[in-house]
Amino acid sequence: MAVLLETISLVKNLKLTHIEYNDAYSHLNKSTLVQESNLFNEKSLSVLKCVDLLNKIIFLLNQVGRE
């Protein structure tokens, strides 16, 4: 119970005046993704690189509807 009260006290004392949110992929454009897509042609694929590229593609596809 004491930990909960201490946490509540800390949250009340915390004063955030401004939180700025930046998308991790906000700097992307289509031509960059086209160039990066060549990694799918490599003999040994890196799972992390592929997942990152697919996330970027999905991000841009979602941005099309918002513009």
C-alpha positions as CSV (number, residue, x, y, z in Angstrom):
1,M,0.0,0.0,0.0
2,A,2.9,2.4,0.8
3,V,4.3,1.8,-2.7
4,L,1.0,2.7,-4.3
5,L,0.7,5.9,-2.3
6,E,4.3,6.8,-3.1
7,T,3.6,6.2,-6.8
8,I,0.5,8.4,-6.7
9,S,2.4,11.1,-5.0
10,L,5.1,11.0,-7.6
11,V,2.6,11.1,-10.4
12,K,0.9,14.2,-8.9
13,N,4.2,15.9,-8.5
14,L,5.2,15.2,-12.1
15,K,4.5,18.2,-14.3
16,L,4.9,17.7,-18.0
17,T,4.4,21.0,-19.8
18,H,4.8,19.7,-23.4
19,I,5.3,16.3,-24.9
20,E,6.3,16.2,-28.6
21,Y,5.6,13.0,-30.5
22,N,7.7,12.2,-33.6
23,D,7.1,9.3,-35.8
24,A,10.1,7.0,-36.3
25,Y,9.4,6.9,-40.0
26,S,8.3,10.5,-40.6
27,H,11.3,11.3,-42.8
28,L,10.5,8.5,-45.3
29,N,9.6,8.9,-49.0
30,K,8.7,6.4,-51.7
31,S,12.0,6.6,-53.6
32,T,14.0,5.6,-50.4
33,L,11.8,2.6,-50.0
34,V,12.3,1.5,-53.6
35,Q,16.0,1.6,-53.1
36,E,15.9,-0.2,-49.9
37,S,13.6,-2.9,-51.4
38,N,16.7,-4.4,-53.1
39,L,17.5,-6.2,-49.9
40,F,14.8,-8.7,-50.9
41,N,17.0,-9.8,-53.8
42,E,20.0,-10.7,-51.6
43,K,20.9,-14.4,-51.2
44,S,20.9,-14.3,-47.4
45,L,18.0,-12.3,-46.0
46,S,18.2,-10.5,-42.7
47,V,14.9,-10.9,-40.9
48,L,15.3,-7.7,-38.9
49,K,16.0,-5.7,-42.1
50,C,13.0,-7.2,-43.9
51,V,10.7,-6.6,-41.0
52,D,11.9,-3.0,-40.7
53,L,11.4,-2.4,-44.4
54,L,7.9,-3.9,-44.3
55,N,7.0,-1.7,-41.4
56,K,8.1,1.3,-43.4
57,I,6.0,0.3,-46.3
58,I,3.0,-0.2,-44.1
59,F,3.6,3.2,-42.5
60,L,3.6,4.9,-45.9
61,L,0.5,3.0,-47.0
62,N,-1.3,4.3,-43.9
63,Q,-0.1,7.8,-44.6
64,V,-1.7,7.9,-48.0
65,G,-5.2,7.8,-46.5
66,R,-4.4,10.7,-44.1
67,E,-3.1,13.2,-46.6
